[in-house]
Amino acid sequence: MPVKCLVMGLQSVEKSWLKALAQAQRDGIIEIIGAHHVDVEHARELGLALDVPFFDDERRMLLGISPQMLVLDRPANTRLDFLEASLRQGIGILSLGPPVANIEEARRLAKILEPTTHLLHVVPCFCDSWTFGQCIQSEDYFRAISFLEAHWYAPNHAAARAGRVPENALMVRSLSVLAWDVLRTILELAGMPESIYAAIDGSTGAKDHFLDATGAAAVTMRFADGGVASLAIGDRATAAERNILLYSRAGRVRMLDGQYQFADIHGAPVDADSIPPPSAEQLARQAIEDFVRHLNASDSPYRGRRHRLLETAAMMVALFVSNRTGQAESPRAMINIHR
């Protein structure tokens, strides 16, 4: 049976997601039963694009439909208690970017979820990519990382609305979406850094909120074992790019969407492979299929994914606080401060 799906917060510029959702419905994977946005014009556009009832009021919406999953591009004023109530009822959330705005919200959702859960997944997620899956099997290359460099770029919605982005391009709502993905990837590869120093050219959220920052960020990290990382993140690009280069005691690894290369400690090539890089619509369709498969699966050690909400949120807060203070900040200290 198709999973009953409510689409929340998406905008009409997210054409790849809208196409993927429509195709998943035609293929019987989901049944789209409604569209919601806090802005009535966006709600109307979304409902017309998906040919479903649309709502701009949560209470009226929940009286009319009973979803089994949400595809959520969270507007900044979406209440967290709505997400908490959904998860407690077993409604899965496929979130386009951070589902939380700060550490307190991350802690609240984490209390509801198991560490590995089928009820929440955040995309884009480089850890789900073909490249990452191929590379991470060579464990020796990811021990004792001495240096890691990452570039994460994509156009944002404003660029799409201005007509500066091809219709089928991979785009993101904001810099925050890119930052969550790259920090989650770093967390998986190297663990939580001891300190983060960041400078952002653009706008950032108020206080400790990190939703919907825009612009470009330069980030430096230090790890307890002596390793360092350098990140460049930006939502003003005309095309999307995710690119990692790391050095460890075993050699060098470069990872891009659809491509990887291994070299030994002397720089000699060891292994390489590539596939055609997936389109934005293919990535969206894959995310929908994977989420529904986990949602419908029986309980097993292979059901769901680690959400790492608290650690990722702490890294996000440290990044944005560092930009304001001009000092390196500790993600662990951010967790302790917000207990």
C-alpha positions as CSV (number, residue, x, y, z in Angstrom):
1,M,0.0,0.0,0.0
2,P,1.3,3.5,-0.8
3,V,2.4,5.5,2.2
4,K,0.1,8.5,2.9
5,C,2.4,11.5,2.5
6,L,1.9,15.2,3.5
7,V,4.2,17.7,1.8
8,M,5.2,20.6,4.0
9,G,7.1,23.8,3.3
10,L,8.3,23.0,-0.2
11,Q,8.2,25.8,-2.7
12,S,7.4,25.8,-6.4
13,V,11.0,26.4,-7.3
14,E,11.9,22.9,-5.9
15,K,10.9,21.4,-9.2
16,S,13.1,18.3,-8.9
17,W,11.5,17.4,-5.6
18,L,8.0,18.0,-6.9
19,K,8.7,15.9,-10.0
20,A,10.2,13.1,-7.9
21,L,7.2,13.2,-5.5
22,A,4.7,13.0,-8.4
23,Q,6.6,10.1,-10.0
24,A,6.7,8.2,-6.7
25,Q,3.0,8.6,-6.4
26,R,2.4,7.4,-9.9
27,D,4.6,4.3,-9.1
28,G,2.5,3.5,-6.0
29,I,5.3,4.3,-3.5
30,I,3.4,7.2,-1.8
31,E,0.0,8.8,-1.9
32,I,0.2,12.6,-1.6
33,I,-2.8,13.6,0.5
34,G,-2.1,17.3,1.1
35,A,0.3,20.2,0.9
36,H,1.0,22.7,3.6
37,H,2.9,26.0,3.9
38,V,2.6,28.8,6.5
39,D,2.4,31.3,3.6
40,V,-1.0,30.9,1.9
41,E,0.4,31.8,-1.6
42,H,3.1,29.2,-1.3
43,A,0.5,26.7,0.0
44,R,-1.7,27.3,-3.0
45,E,1.2,27.0,-5.4
46,L,2.3,23.7,-3.8
47,G,-1.2,22.3,-3.8
48,L,-1.7,23.2,-7.4
49,A,1.7,21.7,-8.4
50,L,0.9,18.4,-6.7
51,D,-2.9,18.5,-7.4
52,V,-3.8,18.0,-3.8
53,P,-5.7,20.0,-1.1
54,F,-3.6,22.7,0.4
55,F,-3.5,24.3,3.9
56,D,-1.8,27.2,5.6
57,D,-3.3,26.4,9.0
58,E,-1.9,23.3,10.9
59,R,-5.1,22.7,13.0
60,R,-7.4,22.7,10.0
61,M,-5.0,20.5,8.1
62,L,-4.8,17.9,10.8
63,L,-8.6,17.7,11.0
64,G,-8.8,16.8,7.3
65,I,-5.9,14.4,6.7
66,S,-4.0,11.7,8.6
67,P,-0.5,11.3,7.1
68,Q,2.0,8.4,7.7
69,M,5.0,10.5,6.6
70,L,6.0,14.1,6.1
71,V,8.3,15.5,3.4
72,L,9.3,18.6,5.2
73,D,11.3,21.7,4.1
74,R,10.9,23.4,7.5
75,P,9.8,27.0,7.4
76,A,11.4,28.9,10.3
77,N,8.1,29.5,12.1
78,T,7.0,25.8,12.0
79,R,6.4,24.8,15.7
80,L,8.6,22.1,17.1
81,D,5.7,20.6,19.0
82,F,4.1,19.7,15.7
83,L,7.2,17.6,14.8
84,E,7.3,16.1,18.3
85,A,3.7,15.1,18.1
86,S,4.2,13.6,14.6
87,L,7.1,11.4,15.7
88,R,5.3,10.2,18.8
89,Q,2.5,9.1,16.6
90,G,4.9,7.1,14.4
91,I,4.7,9.6,11.5
92,G,8.0,9.6,9.7
93,I,9.8,12.8,8.7
94,L,11.9,13.1,5.6
95,S,13.5,16.5,6.2
96,L,15.0,18.7,3.4
97,G,17.7,20.3,5.6
98,P,17.9,20.7,9.4
99,P,14.7,19.7,11.1
100,V,15.8,21.6,14.2
101,A,16.9,25.2,14.7
102,N,19.2,24.9,17.8
103,I,20.6,22.5,20.4
104,E,17.5,22.6,22.6
105,E,15.3,21.5,19.7
106,A,17.7,18.8,18.8
107,R,17.7,17.5,22.3
108,R,13.9,17.4,22.4
109,L,13.6,15.4,19.2
110,A,16.5,13.1,20.2
111,K,14.6,12.2,23.4
112,I,11.7,10.8,21.2
113,L,13.9,8.9,18.8
114,E,16.1,5.9,19.1
115,P,19.8,6.7,18.2
116,T,19.2,4.7,15.0
117,T,15.7,5.5,13.7
118,H,13.4,4.9,10.8
119,L,11.3,7.9,11.7
120,L,13.7,10.8,10.7
121,H,16.1,11.3,7.9
122,V,17.7,14.5,6.8
123,V,18.6,15.1,3.1
124,P,20.8,15.9,1.3
125,C,23.1,13.4,3.0
126,F,26.5,12.7,1.4
127,C,26.8,9.7,3.7
128,D,24.0,8.1,1.7
129,S,25.8,8.6,-1.6
130,W,27.3,5.9,-3.8
131,T,30.7,7.5,-3.4
132,F,30.6,7.5,0.4
133,G,29.3,3.9,0.5
134,Q,32.1,2.7,-1.8
135,C,34.9,4.6,0.0
136,I,34.0,4.0,3.7
137,Q,34.6,0.2,3.2
138,S,38.3,0.9,3.0
139,E,38.6,1.6,6.7
140,D,42.3,2.1,6.9
141,Y,42.1,5.3,4.9
142,F,39.7,6.8,7.5
143,R,41.8,6.2,10.6
144,A,44.2,8.8,12.0
145,I,43.0,11.5,9.5
146,S,45.6,14.3,9.6
147,F,44.0,16.7,7.1
148,L,40.5,17.0,5.5
149,E,39.4,19.6,3.0
150,A,35.7,19.9,1.8
151,H,33.9,22.1,-0.6
152,W,30.1,22.2,-0.4
153,Y,28.3,24.5,-2.9
154,A,24.8,24.8,-4.4
155,P,22.4,27.5,-5.6
156,N,19.7,28.6,-3.2
157,H,16.0,29.3,-3.8
158,A,16.6,33.0,-4.4
159,A,18.9,32.2,-7.3
160,A,16.3,29.8,-8.7
161,R,13.5,32.4,-8.5
162,A,15.7,34.9,-10.3
163,G,16.1,32.4,-13.2
164,R,19.8,31.9,-12.7
165,V,19.6,28.2,-12.2
166,P,18.7,25.4,-14.7
167,E,15.3,23.9,-13.9
168,N,16.7,20.5,-13.1
169,A,19.6,21.7,-11.0
170,L,20.2,20.5,-7.4
171,M,19.4,23.5,-5.2
172,V,19.0,24.1,-1.4
173,R,16.9,26.4,0.7
174,S,19.9,28.0,2.3
175,L,23.5,27.8,3.5
176,S,22.2,26.0,6.6
177,V,21.2,23.0,4.5
178,L,24.6,22.6,3.1
179,A,26.3,23.2,6.4
180,W,24.2,20.4,8.1
181,D,25.2,18.0,5.4
182,V,28.9,18.7,5.4
183,L,29.1,18.8,9.2
184,R,27.2,15.5,9.5
185,T,29.7,14.0,7.0
186,I,32.7,15.3,9.0
187,L,31.1,13.8,12.1
188,E,30.9,10.4,10.5
189,L,34.4,10.5,9.1
190,A,36.4,12.1,11.9
191,G,34.1,12.5,14.9
192,M,33.2,15.8,16.7
193,P,36.0,18.4,16.4
194,E,37.5,20.0,19.5
195,S,37.1,23.5,18.1
196,I,35.5,25.3,15.2
197,Y,36.5,28.7,13.8
198,A,34.2,30.2,11.2
199,A,33.7,33.4,9.2
200,I,30.5,33.9,7.2
201,D,29.8,36.4,4.5
202,G,26.1,36.7,4.5
203,S,23.1,36.7,6.8
204,T,22.8,34.4,9.9
205,G,20.0,33.5,12.3
206,A,19.2,35.3,15.5
207,K,20.7,34.2,18.8
208,D,21.5,30.4,18.7
209,H,19.1,29.6,15.8
210,F,20.8,28.4,12.6
211,L,18.0,27.9,10.2
212,D,18.1,29.8,6.9
213,A,21.5,31.5,7.0
214,T,22.7,32.5,3.5
215,G,25.9,33.3,1.9
216,A,29.4,31.7,2.1
217,A,31.3,30.3,5.1
218,A,35.0,29.5,5.6
219,V,35.5,27.0,8.5
220,T,38.6,25.6,10.2
221,M,38.4,22.7,12.7
222,R,40.8,21.1,15.1
223,F,40.4,17.5,16.4
224,A,41.6,16.1,19.7
225,D,44.0,13.7,18.0
226,G,45.7,16.6,16.1
227,G,43.9,16.4,12.8
228,V,42.6,19.5,11.1
229,A,39.9,20.3,8.6
230,S,39.1,23.2,6.3
231,L,35.6,23.7,4.8
232,A,34.2,26.1,2.2
233,I,30.4,26.3,2.1
234,G,28.3,28.5,-0.1
235,D,24.7,28.8,-1.4
236,R,25.5,31.3,-4.2
237,A,26.9,28.9,-6.7
238,T,25.3,28.3,-10.1
239,A,25.9,24.5,-9.8
240,A,26.0,22.0,-6.9
241,E,29.3,20.5,-5.8
242,R,30.3,18.2,-2.9
243,N,34.0,17.5,-2.8
244,I,36.2,16.0,-0.1
245,L,40.0,15.5,0.0
246,L,41.5,13.8,3.1
247,Y,44.9,12.6,4.1
248,S,45.5,9.8,6.6
249,R,48.2,7.4,7.6
250,A,47.2,5.1,4.8
251,G,47.2,7.7,2.0
252,R,44.9,10.1,0.3
253,V,41.2,9.9,-0.7
254,R,39.2,12.2,-2.9
255,M,35.4,11.9,-3.0
256,L,33.0,13.7,-5.3
257,D,29.4,12.9,-6.2
258,G,29.7,9.9,-8.5
259,Q,33.5,9.6,-8.3
260,Y,36.3,8.6,-6.0
261,Q,40.1,8.2,-6.1
262,F,42.5,6.5,-3.6
263,A,46.3,7.0,-3.5
264,D,48.9,5.6,-1.2
265,I,51.2,7.6,1.2
266,H,53.6,8.3,-1.7
267,G,50.8,9.6,-4.0
268,A,50.7,6.6,-6.3
269,P,47.1,5.8,-7.5
270,V,45.6,2.7,-5.8
271,D,41.9,2.7,-6.9
272,A,39.4,4.8,-8.6
273,D,35.9,4.5,-10.0
274,S,33.0,6.6,-11.2
275,I,29.4,6.5,-12.2
276,P,27.3,9.2,-14.0
277,P,26.5,11.7,-11.2
278,P,22.8,11.5,-10.3
279,S,20.5,14.3,-11.2
280,A,18.6,16.3,-8.6
281,E,15.4,14.5,-9.4
282,Q,17.2,11.1,-9.1
283,L,18.6,12.1,-5.7
284,A,15.1,13.1,-4.5
285,R,13.5,10.0,-5.8
286,Q,16.2,7.8,-4.2
287,A,15.7,9.6,-0.9
288,I,11.9,9.0,-1.0
289,E,12.3,5.3,-1.9
290,D,14.9,4.7,0.8
291,F,12.8,6.5,3.5
292,V,9.7,4.6,2.6
293,R,11.6,1.3,2.6
294,H,12.9,1.8,6.1
295,L,9.5,3.1,7.3
296,N,7.8,0.0,6.1
297,A,10.5,-2.5,7.1
298,S,10.3,-4.9,10.0
299,D,12.4,-4.2,13.1
300,S,16.0,-5.3,12.5
301,P,19.5,-3.9,13.1
302,Y,19.5,-2.6,9.5
303,R,16.3,-0.6,9.8
304,G,16.8,3.2,10.0
305,R,19.9,5.4,10.3
306,R,21.7,7.2,13.1
307,H,20.4,10.7,13.3
308,R,23.2,12.3,15.3
309,L,20.9,15.3,15.9
310,L,22.6,16.6,19.1
311,E,26.2,16.4,17.8
312,T,25.4,17.9,14.4
313,A,23.3,20.7,16.0
314,A,26.2,21.5,18.4
315,M,28.6,21.8,15.5
316,M,26.1,24.1,13.7
317,V,25.8,26.3,16.8
318,A,29.6,26.4,17.3
319,L,30.0,27.5,13.7
320,F,27.5,30.4,13.9
321,V,28.6,31.5,17.4
322,S,32.2,31.5,16.2
323,N,31.2,33.8,13.3
324,R,29.7,36.2,15.9
325,T,32.5,36.1,18.5
326,G,35.5,35.9,16.1
327,Q,36.9,33.1,18.3
328,A,37.1,29.3,17.9
329,E,34.2,27.6,19.7
330,S,33.8,24.1,21.1
331,P,30.8,22.0,20.0
332,R,31.1,20.1,23.3
333,A,31.0,23.3,25.3
334,M,27.8,24.3,23.3
335,I,26.1,21.0,24.5
336,N,27.2,21.7,28.1
337,I,26.0,25.3,28.0
338,H,22.5,24.3,26.7
339,R,21.8,21.5,29.1
